[in-house]
Each structure stands twice: as structure tokens, then as C-alpha cells.
Amino acid sequence: CQDWRAVYPVVAVTDPVGPNSGMIRVVRGGSFSFDARDSRSADRDLRATPDEQSDHIGFRLAK
């Protein structure tokens, strides 16, 4: 995911658009080394800076 971290709006929004820039990106999903409750697509982590590297961040190809 390439979304910049932002605070959710107070009111409900249809098809929200996040900020165009920022300091921290949203990381979605889990890793094989996470606990079961954190190994899901709804899991969020807010610590990823654009230049950060991690063994726990990546993507999976599926057919």
C-alpha cells in the first residue's frame, strides 16, 4: 500500500482520499512471523517511512 498516514475524518466519507504527501506510510497485512491475529489483511502498522526496509514488509503474488 502506498497510502500516507492520516487521521480518519470525524464524519463518514464515501471513497475517501488520503493526503498527497507525508512522513509515514500505512503498512497493511501481516507476515509469516507474526501471531495469527496479526497475519491478516486488516492488520495495520504506522511505522513505515519511505526509505525503511524490513523482512516483514513485502508482497505475495497469487494466481
N, C-alpha and C positions, 0 to 999 in steps of 0.2 A: 504494500500500500504506500502511496506517496502523499497521503494527506498530512498537512501540517496540524499540529495540536492546537485546539481552540476550545474555549468554554462553550458548552451547549447553551442555546438560547433559552430564555425563560418560558417562552410560549412555543407551542408546537409549530413546526415548519415542514412544509411538503417539499421534498427534493432539496435539502439544504446544500449550500455551497460553503466550503471552508475558506480560510484565508489563502491568499496567493503566495505568502512567504511566512517565515517564522524561524524559530531556533530549534524546535524539536518536532520530529515526525512521529506519527502514530504507528505502532507496530501491532499487527493483528495476527492472531493464530498462536500456536504453541510449538513445542519442539519435542522430539522423541525423548529427551532427557528431562522434561517437565513432569510433574504429577499429572494424573489423569484429568483432574478438574481444570487444569491449565492447558491441556492439549486439545483445544477446540478453537474453531474459527472465531468465536465471540470473545476470546481472551484478548485483552488489550495491555500494552505496555507503553509508557510515555517517555522512555529514556533514550530513544534513538536519535542521535544527531546525524546530519547528512554524511559525515565522514566516519561514523562509527562502524567497526567491523565486529562480528560476533559469530561464534559457532552455532548460535541459537536462532539466527536470522537467515532466512533463505526462502526458497520456493520449491514446490513439488510439481512436476509435470504428470498429468494423468490423462489417460485416453478413454 
